[in-house]
Amino acid sequence: MQAYVDAVRAAELTRRTGKVLAVAGHSIEAIGPDAAHGEMCELSVGPGTSLMAEVVGLRPGRVMLMPYGDPRGIGAGTEVVASGSPPGIGVGSALLGRVIDPFGVPLDGRAAPQPLTMRSLYAAPINPLTRPPIERLLETGVRAIDSLLPLGCGQRVGIFAGSGVGKSTLLGMLAQRVSTDVNVIALIGERGREVREFVESQLGEEGLRRSVVLVATSDQPALVRLRAAHAATAIAEYFRDQGKQVLLMMDSITRFAMARREIGLAAGEPPTARGYTPSVFSDIPALCERCGATDSGGAISALYTVLVEGDDFNEPISDIVRATLDGHIMLSRELAHEGHFPAIDVLQSASRLASALVDGAERGTMTAAVELLATYERNRQMLDMGAYRAGSNPAIDRAVAAFPALRAFLRQPVEQLARRGEAMARLRELVAGAGA
């Protein structure tokens, strides 16, 4: 009997309702219901048809909502019913190998994954004093990253690039080869044409088998795109709590920020830098801080792509993401135009945990290789003009001699797998051959 008593006590025995007052774009203003910020509401848009919406703002006597779908059909006087539940997502091992939307609905034509457990989209970040130190290397299979920008299990890194420089291709390459138990891949604001191409061509059957792909395309409302980022993080947290090593890849956090800006402006927030609302600059750190290692043995390593507007690496979203994460990988349009893949600009990139993840000998090799590249780039203009005479400067001579081999070392075809041990051995040979 106690179970029935608890169910009755937990049940909501009254309907909290309101009525739509005004609709502007994807912003809905209603009189009532008595709902909390973030609560789900249901709007009746026709006989037997309803639309879910979320409370995004509260004003005296007014409730601001944004729908999860097309608002056409909503009119003045449309009934709004509070659901009494915050947004959640079904999680479980049945999600592996599946492509779903931000509500957990399958997009791959297969039956809904079962069984699943509901989990809140908005979990609290990890207590900073319970985070174990990151000491285990994360092997990615990408030579430029493993040898010169080593990453650790639980580290959070941004991949910064303009459009068309190879971010998605690099993500697919990483998803196939990275040494984790589970991949959770969130495609936020992507063109619909690119989703199938990514899943079939870049991720591949082997990569999909241990992955959960969550998709919110660019034509969907801002609230759906925002939900996708939180849903992917919640799924990653579930697998981390099972003690698994998880790689969360989000493409892109810029489109998450754009969706948050759209919602904030609709709710009445003031615009700040480039029109971004204050909530954008608090929500990005809150989202990223949910990743990392825990004392249970599981960890979420995160890769967030940042779509740099106009190739300006100092625009507001790039700045806040770079300040929040534990490293950044910069992709260069100049290198991409030269056919250099992956187009990683090693000199502009950094892994903040590199020194803690490698021993003294490897650190010395990495430093020597970077010095050779930096010396060459610093004197490139003089070398291109033919103004440098060989033998004038031993450091420049070494850099000139080593540069072609180092450049070739940093290139890697998509289909090629690079083991970290082999990559470090080759890098040591190149550095020793240059006399550095």
N, C-alpha and C positions, 0 to 999 in steps of 0.2 A: 504493500500500500504506500510505503514512503515515497517510492518513485513517482506515483501518481500525484501525491500531495506536492512534491517538489515541482512537478510539471505545471500544476495548477497555479502555484505561487509564482512561477517564472513567467507564466503566460500573460500577455497584455490583453486585458479584458475590455478595453475601450479603444475606439478608433480615433486617432488624432488626425484631423483633416483640415484642409485649407483650400483656397481657390486661387487660381492664377489671376494676377492683376495685369501684368504686362510681359511681353516677350520682345527682346531686342537681340537679334542674331542668335547666339547660343546661350544667352543670359535670360533667365526666367525670374520674375519678381512675383511673389505670392503673398497673400494675406494668410498667415498660418501655413502649415500646422505648427504646433508647439514641438519643434524638432531641434536637436543639437547640431552644432557644426560638425560636418563629416558624416551625418546620418543619411541613410538611403531613403528615398521617397519614391512613390509610384504615382504616375500621372495617367489618367484615363484619356486616351486620344481617339477612341472610337469604340464601337460595339465589340467587346471581347478583346480589345487591343490596349496594351498599356506600355508605358515607357518609364524606365528607371532614371532617376536623377539623384544628384548628391547636393546636400546643403553646403555651399561654399562661402556664405556670408550671412550675417544677421544685422538687421537694422531695426530701429524702433517700429514695432507693428508690421515688419516686413521680413520675409525670408528670401534670400537669393539662392537660386538653384542653377545647376548646369546639367543638361541631359547627357546620357550615355549613347544617344543616338540622334537621328534626324528630328529636330523639333517641329517639323511641319505637321499640322493637325492639332497642335496645341493652341487653344484660344482663350480669350478672357472668360473666366468662370470655370475653366477645366479643374476638376477635383484633384487635389494633391493629398496623398495618404502617407503618413510617416510609417516606415517599416519597423522601426525600433532596433535596427541592426546596423553596425558599421560595416564598411566594405571588407570583404574577405576573399580568400582564394583556396580552392581545394588543393592539397599537397599530398604526395605519396610517391612511392617507387614506380607506380603505374604510369607516371608522366614520362619516364625515360623513353627516348625514341619517338616522342610525339611532338607535333607542332600544334600549338593552341593559341587562342586569343587571350586578352587580359582577364577574361571571366572564366577561363578554363575550358571553354568550348573548343573541341577539336576542329582544326582546319585541314587535316589530312585525309578527310573522308572516312575515317575509321570510327568505331563506336567510342563513346565517352569513356575515358579511363576510370577504372574502378578497382579497389575501393580508395577513396580519398578522405582526408581529414581536413576540416576547415581551419584556416589559420588567418589571423588578422593581417591586413596589408601593412599596418604601421606598428612594427615592433620597436621596442626601446633599443638604443645603441648599447654596445657591450660596455660594462663597467671598465673604465681605463685601468684600474688596479688589478683586474682579473685577466687582462690580456697577457698571454705569455710572450716572451721575446721571439722574434722571427729569426730562426737559425737554419731552417731547412731550405735548400735550393729548389727552385721550381724550374725544371728543364722544359724549355718551350719547343726545341727542335729548330729554332731560328738562330743561325750562327751569329748574326750581329748582336742579338740580344743576349744569348747565353755567354758569349765571350767577353763583351765589353759593357753590357748593361744587365748584369745578373739580377734575377728577381727571386724573391722568397715566397714560400707558401704563407698566404695571409697578407701579402703586400698588395697595395692598391696603386695602379699606374694609369696615367692618361696617355692616349695616342692622339696627338694633335696633328691636324692636316686640313688643308683646303679641300674642296670637292674634286673628285677625280684623280686623287694621288695614290690610291691603292689601300685605303683603310679596310674596306670590306674583304678584299682579297687576303690581306694580312691576317684578319680575324679568322677567316676560314682555314688558313694555313696553321694558325695556332690551335684552333679547335681540334684539328685532326691529330696533332702531335704532342700537345702539352701533357705532362705527366700528372694528371689528376684523375680522380674517380668519376666525377660528374662535371659536365659543362652545362651551365644555364645561359642561354643566349637570348638577349632581348633586342629585337629589331624595332626601334621606335621611330616612327615618322618615315619609314622607308617607302620607296616607290613599290607599288604592288608587283610590278614586273620583276623586280630584283629579288623578291622573297624566294620564289621557287628556284631561281638561278643560284642563290646562295645555298639553299638547302641541298640541291641536287649536285651542283658543280663544285662549289667551294667547300662545303661541309662534307659531303659525300656520305655513303652508307655507313662506313665505319665510324665517322665522327658523329653521325646522328644517333647511333645505337646507344651511346652513353651521354646523350645530350637531351635537354629540354629546350625547345625553341618557342619563344613567346613573341607574337607578332602584333603590332599596332601600326597599320599603314598610315600614310600621310593624309589620306582622305577622311580619317576618323576624327571625331571631336577631340578637343584638347583634353577633356577629362579622361578619355580612354587612353590617350598617349601617356598621360601622367600616371594613370593606374598601372600601365604596363611596367613602368620602372619599379614601382613598389611591389607589384605581383612577382616579378622576376627575383627581386631581392628576398621576398618571403619564401619562395621556392628554394632558393639557395640556402637560406637559413635552416630550412627543414633538413636538407641533406647534411649540412654542417653539424646539426644537432645529433645526427646519426653517427657522428665521428668520421665523416668522409671528407676528403680533400676536394673542394669545389672551385671551379673557375667560373666566375660570373663575367660575361662579356656584354657590354651595353653599347649599342650603336644607334643613336648617339645621345650623350648626356646634354648636348646642346639643344636637341629637339625636346628633351624633357624640360629644359629651362624655358624654351619658347612656349610650351604648353602651360607651364606654371605662370608665365607672364600673362598669357591670354586670360587665364582664370582669375589672376589677381586683379587685372584691370577691370574685368566684368564685375568683380566683387567690390570695386571701389577703392583699391589700393592706389597710391600715387606712383606715377612712373619716375624712375631715377635714371641711372646710366643706360643710354641707348634704349630707353623705354622699359627696362626690366624693373619689376616691382621689388620692394624689400624682401618679400617672402622667398624670392628666387635665391637670394644670397644666404638665406638660412636653411632652405630645404636641400640645397646641394650638399653641404656638409652633413646634415642629418641623414641623408640617404647613404652617403659614402661611409659614414662612421658605423653603419650596421654591418659592414664587411670586416674581415680580419680573422685572426686566430682566437680560439677559446681554450680554456683549460680542459675541455672534454676530449681534446685531440683532433677535433675537426677544424677546418679553416676555410674561409672564402677568400680566394685571391681574385682581385677584380681588375678588369681592363675596361676603361671607359673611353670611347672615342669622342673627340671634341672637334666639331666641324667649325673650323676657324673662318670667320667672316672676312672676305677680302684678303686672305692670307695675313691677317693682322694677329700675331700671336700675343698681343697685349690687350685684346678686346676684353670686356668685362667677364664673360664666362670663362675664357681661357685663364684669366688671372685668378679667379676664385677656385677653379678646379686645380690649377697648378699649386696653389697655396694649400689646398686641402689634402692632396694625394701624396703618396710616398715616392713619387718619381714621375718622369714624363719622357715619352718617346716622340720626337719630332720627325714628321715625314716632310721631305723637301720636294717642292714642285720642280725645282731645277734638276735634282737627281732623277725624278720620275721622267722628265722630258729626255734625259740621256739614256733611258732604257734601263736604269739601275733599279732593280727590285730585290728586296724591299727597299724603298726609298728612305731609309732611316739616316737622318743626319746625326751621326754619333756625337759630334762636337757640341750640338745644341741639346742633346738628350742627357738624362741623368737618372740613375737609380740611387735613391738616398740610403739604401741598405746594402749597397755593393760591398763596402768595407767590412761589414759584419758577416757577409755570406761567403767570402773567399779567404784563402790563407795568404800569407805574406808573399810567397813566390808568385801566385797568380795575380795578386794586386800589383806587383812590380811589372809583370808582363803587360797587364792592361794599361798601366800608367805610361809605359814606354811606347806602346802602340798609339795611344791617344796623343802623346807628345809628337810623334812622327807625323800624324795626320794634321795636328794643329800647326806645326812648323811649315808644312807644305801649303796649307790654306792661307797662312799669314803672308806667305811670300808668293802666292799664286800670280798676282798681277805682274810682279817683276819677272817671274819665270815665263809667263805668256808673252811678255814684250821682248824677251830675249836679252834683258838687261843684266841677268846674273851670269857671272863667269864661274864655271865649275872650279872647285878648289878654294874659292874665296872664304867659304864658311863650312866647316865640317858638319855641323848640325843640318844645314840645308842640303848638303850633298847626301847625307844619310836619308833624309826625308824624300828627296827626289828619287833615289835609288829604290826605296821601299814602297813608294806610293802606288805604282801600278799593281803590285802583288797584294797590297792591303786592300785596294779598291776591289780587286777580283775576289778576295776573301770575303768581303762584306756583301757581295752579290750572292743570291741563292735562288735558283728556279723553284717555282711553286711545288713541283713534284719531288724535289730533292729533300731528303731527311738528313739533318746534321746532328750528330751526337756531340754533347758538350765536351766530353773528354777528347775526342778527335779534334774538335774546333780549337780547344786550348793548346793542344800539342802543335797544331799547324801555326797558331798565332805565335807561339814561342819560337818556332823555326824562323818565321818572318822577322821577328824582332832581333833574334840573334844574328840573322843574316845581314841585317842593316847595321850591326855593331852598336845598337842602342842599349 
